[in-house]
Amino acid sequence: MPVESANEEKSAVNLRIRTSLKTRAKSLGVNLSQTLERSLEVEIRRREQLEWLESNRQAIEAYNRRIDERGPALAAYRSF
């Protein structure tokens, strides 16, 4: 995860969450801002990976077909 910069600007946001969830988090000392930031970083990374896979799907499938048909490049030079 990215390390937070001391100079990085923060934005105030308004969120609505279940009261019971907020109460439990507060009783456990959960920092809502930090938790949200970490969760958003994870979710953003996951979606970016899915987006990359989708945008490169044809190339990946073509490469896999080539390997299935011809084998890996330089396979003849393997010693194992």
Contacts in CASP RR format, 6 or more apart in sequence:
PFRMAT RR
TARGET T0000
AUTHOR 0000-0000-0000
METHOD contacts of the structure
MODEL  1
MPVESANEEKSAVNLRIRTSLKTRAKSLGVNLSQTLERSLEVEIRRREQL
EWLESNRQAIEAYNRRIDERGPALAAYRSF
1 38 0 8 1.000
1 41 0 8 1.000
1 42 0 8 1.000
2 41 0 8 1.000
4 37 0 8 1.000
15 36 0 8 1.000
22 32 0 8 1.000
25 32 0 8 1.000
25 35 0 8 1.000
53 60 0 8 1.000
END
